[in-house]
Amino acid sequence: MYINESFVLAEKKSMKYYLFTAFLIITQFINAQNLQLRSNLPYAPDALANIGGYTDSLDNEYALVGTEQGLDIVDVTDPTNPIIRFSVPGPVSTWREVKTYRKFAYVTTEGGADGLVIVDLSLLPASINSQNYSGDGAIAGQLETIHALHCDTATGYLYLYGSNIGAGNSLFLDLSDPWNPTYAGEYIFPGGGNNAYVHDGYVANDTMYEGHIYGGFFTVVDVTDKANPLLLATQNTPGSFTHNTWLSDDHKTLFTTDEINNSFLAAFDISDLQNIRELSQYQTAAGTGAVVHNTHILNDYAVTSWYKEGVVIVDVSRPDNPIEVAKYDTYTQGSGTGQVGCWGVYPFLTSGNIVASDMVNGLFVFSPTYMRGCYLEGIISDSVTTIIIPGATVKILSTAISRNSNSIGEYKTGLLTAGLYDIEVSKVGYLTKTITGVSLANGVLTSLDVELVPLTNFVITGTIIDSLSGDPIENASVQIQNIDFMFNTITNASGQFSVSGVIQGDYEITSGKWGYVTKCFVQTFNTATPVQMELSQGYYDDFTFDYNWSVSGSSANAWERGIPNGSYDGGGNIINPASDASADCSNKCYVTDNGTGAYNNHDVDNGNTVLTSPVFDASIYINPSIEYARWFVNSGGSGTPNDSMNIYLTDGSNTMLIETVTMNSPGQASWHYSNILISSIMPVSSSMQIIVDVNDQNPGHILEGGLDHFPISGQLNVGLRNLTSGSLNLMQAYPNPFQNKTAIRYSNTEVGDTRIELLDAMGKIVEQTKLTAKAGEIFVGQGLSAGVYFVRIQSDFGHSETLKLIKQQ
């Protein structure tokens, strides 16, 4: 097919270009140190995909732009005035990839059945030709869709990934005649299934580095013999969603990207394939959840597209110490999680200029200034024992740069701008040390070893007792923690415990046992001050401690207790919860297959998973209710989602359904609170359990479940327990976390005066209300600043109950 220059299209988009450029100059905040914007050609409403580049025989430079309509060949010889010279139409699709070999471009898409589009660029700037290749030989007429591709220019072979042939494995095409490729073979990863699918890859000198996105690993394959490829090595990547690979100039380091929220550009030492080592993980805009997409290596610089962060250049000449040296945000509409913004970047034009494609904002042309970073490295050790210190924090003061020492005490950090800096080194349990006037220079390694002086530590002892009887509680779990330390122990027959290695500071102390209500509070330790905690009888589980809930069922993706790892689908919709249900004494809960990486690899599949509580004696309450917070997501797949979460109550002989949760139930993709009167389901007994069954039906859909905040509420049966002084119960704080104020529900059968107190994180009382009713609700927290608080119901007898609150901005 012969295509003439499209002057109408060029004129139309040229007008859009000038209007948008004027707007861009006025409104855009330019974060472009060492990366100068030369021009921006908008394409809206069309979306852009990946991008390549080409230089013709007259040294004219072109951006090969994957568009929603096909491929545009854009003249960027004058980087300030990009002009669309030709357009190669294709199936309408937001996915398109392009690579070049000699004077030919090869274009793939998953949007239609066109196979491989081959574009002859040899006649530029006058004209181009294109044709479609659907396979020959063993795959004749079969090739329809292809996700990505790469060319081994040293050997003249093209590699196709994620095609409709087979399981999306790698296909090899011989480019001896670049206009007429011939099928040369394929490589299928052993085991098949999702792991066999190859999303993208890189090939150099007959060695292929595949990105198995669903398996979460890369492979190294010898493809010298195209009929008999040989697997040499595999390696998992940090986010377990391996999207893109690229080799360093010296072929000793492989760089990878994982296309998930909060992802990394990672570097691996592959010089010894029997001992592949991860060297570093790098994030731009750390803490925002930014998503990395494609990286390329040029002269030991990683030039990478980050969706909502734009183009980022990182000095990787020391691959174990990557340093960001240039950045330009092409997507000014927002930041953080999600797969929208800068799709691709091409840094290999002869002029050195860089072209980038933004899915929303069009084509960008940049002139980079490549600079080396200033490297600061050293070892942190104990000044007394000389033992190395892992996990020490090294900060370059007056900047936001902070790094930690690794398992062998090494730290590696740096920055772009040379100068004199103060370096702060800290580690819990040690005196913080500041080294002033450290000189850092571009391209220079500054070595700085630091010794830290250890602080004195001491032993904390304590006793856990029953709040009403005063009896010691044996085998109660105790956790003492702050941001730096966590100590876990259990009480002995006398209700006593001790932990060693505590240093001065504020700690949250939590204690609990099945059959008691978990309690937590904050205490400051400057010396070995004894601790005494009273626990009230009852049932409550926020999953701080493991009370041996049992897990059964037929699905391999089962219930797990832990801090939930949030996951999101391709549209940014939350699937696995990112936090637990309430601000209780723990940030843990139960979730189904609490894995990281691809959301659809960690939902409930092919059966069910059942969570069963320990036995509880509901008869110790008068008219008790079961409370719980549940999480449920059912989406995706073909047809209407048809999965469910069924919640049952059993007394050991009879089992009754409490609730069936489906996609149409309240609280989809959120924590939903339920309160069920036990007597409305079955008679109250002393041997009851709750059962939560999450069941995946055919056909398959995304299915996630969660459970948190499980109390039995109701007035304790004082007569049964032979108590005379009464009891207190803080039943619920709602909402929690809260922004303005929160409602506290309570019950009170104490004889003497009682009050509700609100304490800050240091234990200071900031609000206090005397109670006159035996049960009710009061509001607290209005007018206070954001932070952690504790609400306590307190009696003259010394009995108390405590709940943790979080007030948000």
C-alpha positions in Angstrom: 0.0 0.0 0.0 1.3 3.4 -1.0 0.5 6.4 1.2 0.8 10.1 0.3 1.6 12.8 2.7 -1.6 13.9 4.6 -1.5 17.6 4.4 -5.1 18.0 5.7 -4.3 16.0 8.8 -1.0 17.8 9.4 -2.7 21.2 9.1 -5.5 20.2 11.5 -3.1 18.9 14.1 -0.7 21.8 13.5 -3.5 24.3 14.6 -4.2 22.1 17.7 -0.5 22.1 18.4 -0.1 25.9 18.4 -3.2 26.4 20.6 -2.1 23.8 23.1 1.5 24.9 23.2 0.3 28.5 24.1 -1.8 27.0 26.9 1.0 24.7 28.0 3.5 27.6 28.4 1.1 29.6 30.5 -0.2 26.8 32.8 2.3 24.0 33.1 4.6 23.7 36.1 7.9 22.6 34.5 9.8 20.1 36.5 12.4 19.7 33.9 15.9 20.0 35.3 18.2 18.8 32.6 15.3 17.9 30.3 14.2 20.8 28.1 10.8 20.7 26.5 11.1 21.6 22.9 7.5 21.0 21.7 4.3 19.2 22.4 1.9 18.0 19.7 -1.5 17.1 21.1 -3.6 14.3 19.8 -6.8 14.5 21.9 -9.3 13.0 21.7 -7.2 10.2 20.2 -5.1 8.3 22.7 -1.4 7.5 22.1 0.4 4.2 22.8 4.1 3.4 22.5 6.6 5.3 20.5 9.8 4.6 18.4 12.2 6.6 16.3 14.0 6.6 13.0 16.6 8.7 11.1 16.6 8.7 7.3 19.5 8.9 4.8 19.3 12.7 4.9 19.6 12.8 8.7 15.9 13.8 9.1 14.6 12.5 12.4 11.2 11.0 12.9 9.0 10.0 15.9 7.1 6.8 15.1 4.0 7.4 17.2 1.5 4.6 18.0 -1.9 6.3 17.9 -5.4 5.1 18.5 -5.9 5.0 14.7 -2.6 3.4 13.6 1.0 4.7 13.3 2.0 8.3 12.7 5.4 9.2 11.2 6.2 12.6 12.7 9.1 14.7 11.5 11.0 16.0 14.5 14.1 17.2 12.7 13.2 20.6 14.0 12.3 19.7 17.6 10.4 22.9 18.0 8.0 22.2 15.1 6.9 18.5 14.9 5.0 17.8 11.6 3.0 14.7 10.9 4.3 13.4 7.5 2.5 10.1 7.1 -0.1 8.0 8.8 -0.4 4.2 8.5 -4.0 3.3 9.4 -4.7 0.2 11.5 -7.4 -1.3 13.7 -8.7 1.2 16.3 -6.9 0.4 19.5 -5.3 2.1 22.5 -2.5 -0.5 22.4 0.2 -0.2 19.8 4.0 -1.0 19.8 6.7 -0.2 17.3 10.3 -1.2 16.7 12.7 -0.7 13.8 15.3 -2.7 12.0 17.5 -1.1 9.3 15.0 0.9 7.1 11.8 -0.8 8.3 9.4 -0.3 11.1 7.3 -3.1 12.6 4.0 -2.4 14.3 1.9 -4.6 16.6 -1.5 -4.2 18.2 -4.1 -6.3 20.0 -6.9 -4.3 18.6 -7.6 -6.3 15.4 -6.5 -9.2 13.2 -3.9 -7.4 11.0 -1.0 -9.4 12.3 2.4 -7.6 12.0 2.4 -4.3 10.1 5.6 -3.7 8.2 6.4 -0.1 7.1 9.2 0.5 4.5 10.9 3.8 5.5 13.6 3.8 2.9 11.9 6.3 0.6 11.6 9.0 3.4 11.1 11.9 3.3 9.2 11.4 0.0 6.9 8.5 0.7 6.5 5.2 2.6 5.0 1.7 1.8 3.4 -0.7 4.2 2.1 -4.3 4.2 0.7 -6.9 6.6 2.4 -10.1 7.6 0.1 -12.9 9.0 2.7 -15.6 9.2 4.4 -18.1 7.0 5.5 -21.7 7.2 4.2 -23.4 10.4 2.2 -20.3 11.3 1.0 -19.3 7.9 -2.2 -17.2 8.1 -2.4 -17.6 11.8 -0.9 -14.4 13.2 -3.6 -11.9 14.1 -2.8 -10.0 17.3 0.6 -9.2 19.0 1.2 -7.4 22.2 4.8 -6.3 21.9 8.0 -7.0 20.0 11.8 -6.4 20.0 14.6 -6.7 17.4 18.0 -8.3 18.0 19.8 -5.9 15.6 23.1 -7.9 16.0 21.6 -11.1 14.5 18.7 -9.8 12.4 15.8 -11.5 14.2 12.5 -10.0 15.3 10.8 -11.4 18.4 7.0 -11.2 18.9 5.4 -11.4 22.4 1.9 -12.1 23.6 0.4 -13.0 20.2 -2.7 -15.0 19.6 -0.6 -18.0 18.7 -0.2 -20.5 21.6 -0.2 -19.2 25.1 1.3 -15.8 24.2 4.8 -17.2 24.1 7.8 -15.8 22.1 7.8 -16.1 18.3 11.0 -15.7 16.2 11.1 -14.1 12.7 14.2 -14.1 10.5 14.7 -10.6 9.0 17.3 -11.6 6.3 14.7 -10.0 4.0 13.2 -7.3 6.3 10.3 -6.7 4.0 9.4 -10.4 3.9 10.1 -12.0 7.4 10.2 -15.8 7.7 9.0 -17.8 10.7 12.0 -19.3 12.5 10.6 -20.8 15.7 9.2 -20.2 19.1 9.9 -20.6 22.8 7.3 -21.9 25.2 8.1 -21.6 28.9 7.7 -25.0 30.7 4.5 -25.6 32.5 2.3 -23.4 30.3 -0.7 -21.5 31.7 -0.5 -17.9 32.6 3.2 -18.2 33.4 3.9 -18.9 29.7 2.5 -15.6 28.5 5.3 -13.1 27.6 4.3 -9.5 27.8 7.5 -7.9 26.5 11.2 -8.7 26.1 14.7 -7.7 25.1 17.1 -9.7 22.9 20.8 -9.2 22.3 23.2 -11.5 20.6 20.8 -14.5 20.7 20.1 -14.1 24.4 16.4 -13.3 25.2 15.2 -11.7 28.4 11.4 -12.2 28.6 9.0 -10.4 31.0 6.4 -12.9 32.2 3.9 -10.4 33.6 1.4 -12.8 35.1 4.1 -15.1 36.5 6.0 -12.1 38.0 9.4 -13.1 36.7 11.9 -12.7 33.9 13.6 -15.5 32.0 17.0 -15.7 30.3 16.8 -17.9 27.2 19.6 -18.9 24.8 17.9 -18.7 21.3 21.0 -19.4 19.2 19.3 -22.5 17.9 15.9 -21.2 17.0 14.5 -24.7 16.8 15.8 -25.6 20.3 15.9 -22.6 22.7 17.5 -23.3 26.0 16.2 -21.8 29.3 19.2 -20.5 31.3 17.7 -18.8 34.3 14.5 -17.2 35.9 14.2 -14.4 38.5 11.3 -12.9 40.3 10.9 -9.1 40.1 9.9 -6.8 43.1 6.3 -6.3 42.1 5.7 -9.8 40.7 4.2 -8.2 37.6 7.1 -8.2 35.2 6.3 -5.8 32.4 9.5 -4.7 30.6 13.2 -5.6 30.5 16.2 -3.9 29.1 19.9 -4.8 29.2 22.8 -2.5 30.3 25.4 -1.4 27.7 27.9 -3.9 29.2 25.3 -6.7 29.3 26.0 -7.3 33.0 22.9 -5.8 34.4 19.2 -6.3 33.5 16.7 -3.6 34.3 13.0 -4.4 34.9 9.7 -2.7 35.5 6.6 -4.0 37.2 3.4 -2.4 35.9 1.6 -2.0 39.3 0.9 0.8 41.7 3.9 1.7 43.9 6.3 0.0 41.5 10.0 0.1 41.0 12.7 0.3 38.3 14.8 -2.6 39.5 18.4 -3.7 38.6 19.7 -7.2 38.6 23.3 -8.4 38.3 23.1 -11.2 35.6 26.9 -11.6 35.2 26.5 -15.0 36.8 23.2 -16.6 35.8 23.5 -19.2 38.5 23.5 -16.4 41.1 21.4 -13.5 39.8 21.4 -10.7 42.5 19.0 -7.8 42.9 21.1 -4.7 43.0 18.6 -1.9 43.6 15.0 -0.7 43.4 14.2 2.9 42.4 11.1 4.9 42.7 10.3 8.4 41.5 7.8 10.3 43.6 8.0 7.6 46.3 5.0 7.4 48.5 2.5 8.4 45.8 1.9 4.9 44.4 3.3 6.0 41.0 3.4 3.3 38.3 6.4 2.6 36.1 5.9 1.5 32.5 8.9 1.1 30.0 12.6 1.7 30.6 15.5 2.0 28.1 19.2 2.1 28.8 21.5 4.5 26.9 25.1 5.1 28.0 24.3 3.9 31.5 21.2 6.1 31.9 17.8 4.6 32.4 15.3 6.6 30.4 11.9 5.6 31.6 8.2 6.4 31.2 6.3 6.6 34.5 2.6 6.9 33.7 1.5 9.9 35.9 5.1 11.2 36.5 6.3 11.5 32.8 9.8 11.0 31.6 12.5 10.2 34.2 16.2 9.8 33.6 18.2 8.0 36.2 22.0 7.6 36.3 22.6 3.8 36.6 26.3 3.8 35.9 26.5 2.4 39.5 23.4 0.2 39.1 23.3 -0.5 42.9 23.0 3.2 43.5 20.6 4.8 41.0 20.3 8.6 41.1 17.6 10.6 39.3 19.2 13.3 37.2 16.3 14.6 35.0 12.5 14.6 34.9 9.6 16.1 33.0 6.0 15.5 34.0 4.0 15.1 30.8 0.8 14.3 32.7 -0.2 17.4 34.7 -3.8 16.2 35.4 -2.8 14.3 38.5 -0.3 11.9 40.1 -0.2 8.7 42.0 -1.7 5.3 41.2 -3.3 4.4 37.8 -2.2 3.6 34.3 -2.7 6.8 32.4 -0.2 9.4 31.2 3.3 8.7 29.7 3.2 5.4 27.8 6.5 5.4 26.1 9.8 7.2 25.5 12.5 6.8 22.8 16.0 8.2 23.6 18.0 6.8 20.6 17.6 9.6 18.0 20.9 10.6 16.4 20.6 14.2 17.7 20.2 12.9 21.2 16.7 14.4 21.4 14.1 12.3 23.2 10.5 11.8 22.0 7.8 10.6 24.4 4.1 9.6 24.0 1.5 10.6 26.6 -1.8 8.8 26.3 -3.7 11.9 27.0 -1.5 14.9 26.2 0.2 13.8 22.9 3.7 13.8 21.6 6.5 15.5 23.5 10.0 16.3 22.2 12.8 17.0 24.6 16.5 18.0 24.5 18.2 16.3 27.5 21.4 17.2 29.3 22.9 14.0 30.7 24.8 14.5 33.9 26.2 12.0 36.4 25.0 12.0 40.0 27.1 12.7 43.1 27.5 9.3 44.8 27.7 8.9 48.6 28.4 5.4 50.0 29.7 3.8 53.1 29.2 1.3 56.0 27.4 1.9 59.3 28.7 0.1 62.4 28.5 0.0 66.2 31.1 2.2 67.9 31.5 -0.3 70.8 31.2 -3.7 69.2 32.2 -2.7 65.6 29.4 -4.9 64.4 27.7 -3.6 61.2 24.3 -1.9 61.6 21.5 -2.8 59.1 18.5 -0.5 58.7 20.3 2.7 59.8 18.8 5.8 58.1 21.2 8.1 56.2 19.8 11.5 55.3 21.3 14.3 53.2 20.0 17.2 55.1 18.4 20.2 53.3 17.1 17.6 50.8 14.4 14.9 50.9 16.9 12.2 50.2 16.9 9.3 52.7 18.3 5.8 52.4 18.8 2.8 54.7 21.8 0.6 55.2 21.3 -2.9 53.9 21.8 -6.3 55.6 25.6 -5.9 55.6 25.6 -2.3 56.9 26.2 -0.7 53.5 24.3 2.4 52.4 24.3 3.9 48.9 22.8 7.3 48.1 23.5 10.5 46.3 21.9 13.4 44.4 22.3 15.5 41.3 23.5 18.8 42.6 27.1 19.1 43.8 28.0 21.0 46.9 28.7 20.7 50.7 26.1 18.8 52.6 25.4 17.8 56.2 24.8 14.0 56.6 22.6 12.7 59.4 22.8 9.0 60.4 20.3 7.5 62.8 19.1 4.1 64.1 16.8 3.3 66.9 18.9 2.3 69.9 21.7 4.6 68.9 22.6 8.3 69.3 21.9 10.2 66.1 25.1 11.5 64.5 25.5 14.4 62.0 28.6 14.8 59.8 28.9 18.4 58.5 30.4 19.8 55.4 30.6 16.6 53.3 31.7 17.5 49.7 29.8 15.8 46.9 30.7 16.1 43.3 29.2 15.0 40.0 30.6 11.7 38.8 32.6 11.2 42.0 32.2 8.6 44.6 32.5 9.9 48.2 33.0 7.2 50.8 31.8 7.9 54.3 31.8 5.2 57.0 30.0 6.1 60.2 30.1 4.6 63.7 27.1 5.1 66.0 27.1 5.1 69.8 24.5 2.6 71.3 21.9 3.7 73.9 21.2 1.9 77.1 18.3 -0.6 77.1 16.3 -2.1 79.9 13.7 -4.8 80.8 10.0 -4.1 81.1 7.9 -6.3 83.4 4.1 -6.3 83.8 1.0 -8.1 85.0 -2.3 -8.8 83.2 -5.4 -9.3 85.4 -9.1 -9.8 85.2 -10.7 -6.3 85.6 -13.5 -7.6 87.8 -12.1 -10.5 89.8 -8.5 -9.2 90.0 -7.2 -12.7 89.2 -4.1 -13.0 87.0 -4.7 -14.0 83.4 -2.5 -16.8 82.1 -1.4 -17.1 78.5 -2.6 -13.6 77.6 -0.8 -12.2 74.6 1.2 -8.9 75.1 2.6 -6.7 72.3 4.7 -3.6 73.0 5.6 -1.6 69.9 6.4 1.7 68.3 7.5 2.6 64.8 10.9 1.0 65.4 10.4 -1.9 67.8 7.9 -4.7 68.3 8.1 -7.1 71.3 5.7 -10.0 71.6 5.3 -12.3 74.6 2.7 -14.2 76.7 1.9 -14.1 80.4 2.8 -16.9 82.8 0.5 -18.6 85.4 0.8 -15.5 87.6 -0.3 -13.2 84.7 3.2 -11.8 84.5 5.4 -11.0 81.5 8.8 -9.4 80.8 10.5 -8.1 77.6 14.1 -7.0 77.3 15.9 -4.7 75.0 13.5 -1.8 75.5 15.0 1.7 75.1 13.4 5.0 76.1 10.4 6.2 74.1 6.7 6.0 73.6 5.2 2.6 73.1 1.7 1.2 72.4 1.0 -1.7 74.7 -1.7 -4.2 73.6 -2.9 -7.2 75.5 -5.7 -9.7 74.8 -6.9 -13.3 75.1 -9.8 -15.2 73.6 -12.6 -14.7 76.1 -11.4 -11.2 77.0 -11.7 -7.8 75.3 -8.4 -6.6 73.7 -7.0 -3.4 75.2 -4.3 -1.0 74.1 -2.8 2.2 75.4 0.3 4.4 75.0 2.9 4.6 77.7 6.3 6.4 77.8 9.2 4.4 79.1 12.3 6.2 80.4 13.2 3.4 82.9 12.1 -0.1 83.7 8.6 1.0 84.8 6.2 -2.0 85.7 3.0 -2.3 83.6 -0.4 -3.4 84.9 -3.3 -4.0 82.5 -6.8 -5.0 83.3 -8.8 -7.0 80.7 -12.6 -7.3 80.8 -14.2 -10.7 80.1 -16.0 -10.9 76.8 -15.3 -11.6 73.2 -13.6 -9.2 70.8 -11.1 -9.8 68.0 -9.4 -7.1 65.9 -6.8 -9.7 64.8 -3.9 -8.1 66.6 -3.2 -11.6 67.9 -3.7 -15.0 66.4 -6.6 -16.7 68.2 -6.5 -19.7 65.9 -9.3 -19.0 63.5 -9.4 -22.1 61.2 -9.2 -21.9 57.4 -10.6 -24.6 55.1 -12.0 -24.9 51.6 -11.1 -26.0 48.1 -9.5 -22.8 46.7 -5.8 -22.4 46.9 -6.3 -18.6 47.3 -7.4 -18.9 51.0 -8.1 -16.6 53.9 -5.0 -15.0 55.5 -4.5 -12.9 58.6 -2.3 -9.8 58.1 -2.0 -6.2 57.1 -4.0 -5.9 53.9 -2.1 -5.3 50.7 -4.3 -3.1 48.5 -4.7 -4.1 44.9 -6.4 -2.4 42.0 -7.8 -3.4 38.6 -6.7 -1.8 35.4 -9.3 1.0 35.9 -8.0 1.9 39.3 -10.9 0.2 41.2 -9.9 -1.2 44.5 -10.1 -5.0 44.8 -8.2 -6.1 47.9 -8.6 -3.7 50.8 -5.7 -1.3 51.4 -6.4 -1.0 55.1 -8.3 -2.7 57.8 -11.9 -1.8 58.9 -11.4 0.4 61.9 -8.9 2.2 64.1 -8.7 -0.5 66.8 -5.6 -1.9 68.4 -4.3 -3.3 65.1 -4.0 -2.7 61.4 -4.6 -6.3 60.7 -7.6 -8.2 59.5 -8.5 -11.4 57.6 -8.5 -11.2 53.8 -8.6 -13.8 51.0 -5.2 -14.4 49.5 -3.5 -11.3 50.8 -0.9 -11.3 48.0 1.0 -8.5 46.1 1.2 -8.1 42.4 -1.5 -8.7 39.8 -5.0 -8.4 41.4 -6.4 -11.3 39.4 -3.7 -13.7 40.6 -4.7 -13.2 44.3 -8.5 -13.4 44.3 -10.5 -16.5 45.2 -10.5 -19.0 42.3 -11.9 -22.4 41.5 -13.8 -23.2 44.7 -14.2 -21.6 48.1 -12.3 -20.6 51.3 -13.9 -20.9 54.7 -12.9 -19.0 57.9 -14.2 -20.3 61.2 -13.9 -18.6 64.6 -12.9 -20.3 67.8 -15.8 -21.4 70.0 -17.3 -18.5 72.1 -19.7 -18.6 75.1 -22.4 -16.2 74.2 -24.4 -17.1 77.4 -22.1 -14.8 79.5 -24.1 -11.9 77.9 -27.7 -10.8 78.3 -29.3 -10.6 74.9 -26.0 -10.6 72.9 -25.3 -9.5 69.4 -22.7 -10.4 66.9 -20.8 -7.5 65.2 -18.4 -7.7 62.3 -17.0 -5.7 59.4 -17.0 -7.5 56.1 -15.3 -6.6 52.8 -16.6 -8.0 49.5 -15.7 -7.4 45.8 -17.1 -9.3 42.9 -16.4 -7.9 39.4 -14.8 -8.5 36.0 -15.0 -11.5 33.9 -17.6 -12.3 31.3 -21.2 -12.0 32.1 -22.7 -10.8 35.4 -20.6 -11.6 38.5 -22.2 -14.5 40.4 -20.0 -15.2 43.4 -20.9 -14.8 47.1 -19.9 -14.5 50.7 -22.1 -16.5 53.1 -21.9 -15.9 56.8 -23.2 -18.5 59.2 -23.7 -18.9 63.0 -23.4 -22.4 64.5 -23.9 -23.9 68.0 -22.1 -27.1 67.1 -25.3 -28.9 66.3 -27.3 -26.4 64.2 -25.9 -24.0 61.6 -28.0 -21.0 60.4 -27.3 -18.5 57.6 -26.8 -14.9 58.9 -26.1 -13.1 55.7 -25.5 -13.7 52.0 -23.4 -11.1 50.3 -23.4 -10.6 46.5 -22.4 -7.9 44.1 -25.7 -6.2 44.7 -25.4 -6.1 48.5 -24.6 -2.9 50.3 -20.9 -2.1 50.8 -19.3 -3.4 47.6 -15.6 -2.7 47.7 -15.8 -1.1 51.2 -15.9 -2.2 54.8 -19.5 -2.8 55.8 -20.6 -3.1 59.4 -23.3 -5.6 60.5 -24.9 -6.2 63.9 -27.1 -9.2 64.4 -29.0 -10.2 67.5 -28.1 -13.8 68.2 -31.5 -14.8 69.5 -33.0 -13.7 66.2 -31.0 -16.5 64.5 -30.9 -19.3 67.1 -30.9 -19.8 70.8 -27.9 -18.4 72.7 -25.5 -21.1 73.8 -22.1 -21.6 75.3 -20.5 -23.3 72.2 -21.1 -20.9 69.3 -18.9 -20.1 66.2 -19.2 -17.8 63.2 -18.3 -19.1 59.8 -17.5 -17.0 56.7 -17.5 -18.8 53.3 -16.3 -17.0 50.2 -17.3 -19.0 47.1 -16.2 -18.7 43.5 -18.8 -20.0 41.0 -18.3 -20.7 37.3 -17.7 -18.7 35.1 -14.9 -17.0 36.9 -14.9 -13.4 38.1 -12.8 -11.3 40.5 -13.7 -12.3 44.0 -12.2 -10.9 47.3 -13.4 -11.1 50.9 -12.4 -9.6 54.2 -13.3 -9.8 57.9 -12.4 -7.4 60.7 -13.7 -5.9 64.0 -15.4 -8.9 65.6 -17.0 -8.2 69.0 -19.8 -9.9 70.9 -21.8 -7.0 72.3 -24.3 -6.8 75.1 -24.4 -6.5 78.8 -22.4 -9.1 80.7 -24.5 -11.5 82.8 -23.4 -10.2 86.2 -25.3 -12.9 88.1 -23.6 -15.7 86.2 -20.2 -14.3 87.0 -20.9 -13.7 90.7 -19.9 -10.0 90.5 -21.1 -7.3 92.8 -19.5 -4.1 91.6 -21.0 -4.0 88.1 -19.4 -3.8 84.7 -18.5 -1.3 81.9 -18.6 -1.8 78.2 -17.4 0.5 75.4 -19.4 -1.1 72.6 -18.4 0.9 69.5 -16.9 4.1 68.1 -18.5 5.2 64.9 -17.2 6.4 62.6 -13.6 5.5 63.3 -11.4 6.9 61.8 -13.4 10.2 61.9 -13.0 13.8 60.7 -15.3 15.9 62.9 -16.6 13.9 65.8 -17.3 10.3 66.6 -20.2 8.6 68.6 -19.3 6.4 71.5 -21.8 3.7 72.6 -21.5 2.4 76.1 -23.2 0.4 78.8 -22.7 0.8 82.5 -23.8 -1.2 85.5 -21.3 0.2 88.0 -22.6 1.3 91.5 -20.3 4.3 91.8 -19.6 7.3 89.5 -18.4 6.6 86.0 -17.1 8.9 83.3 -15.8 8.8 79.7 -12.3 10.2 79.2 -10.6 11.1 75.9 -6.8 10.9 76.1 -4.2 12.0 73.6 -1.3 9.7 72.4 0.8 10.8 75.4 -1.9 9.8 77.9 -3.1 13.3 78.7 -6.9 13.7 79.3 -8.2 16.2 76.7 -12.0 15.6 77.3 -14.0 14.2 80.2 -17.8 13.5 80.5 -19.6 12.2 83.6 -22.1 9.5 82.8 -25.6 9.6 84.3 -27.3 6.9 82.2 -26.8 3.2 82.4 -26.4 3.0 78.6 -26.3 5.4 75.8 -24.2 7.3 73.3 -22.1 10.5 73.5 -20.0 12.4 70.9 -16.3 13.1 71.4 -13.4 14.6 69.4 -14.9 17.8 68.0 -12.4 20.6 67.9 -9.4 18.4 68.4 -6.5 18.3 65.9 -5.8 15.2 63.8 -4.0 12.3 65.5 -4.3 9.2 67.6 -6.5 9.2 70.7 -7.9 6.8 73.2 -11.4 6.9 74.7 -11.8 5.3 78.1 -14.8 4.5 80.3 -13.6 4.7 83.9 -15.3 4.0 87.2 -14.6 4.8 90.9 -13.9 1.1 91.4 -10.9 1.4 89.0 -12.6 -0.7 86.3 -12.1 0.6 82.7 -12.4 -0.2 79.0 -10.4 1.5 76.3 -10.8 2.0 72.5 -8.3 3.5 70.1 -9.5 6.4 67.9 -8.0 8.1 64.9 -9.0 11.6 63.9 -8.2 12.5 60.3 -7.7 15.9 58.7 
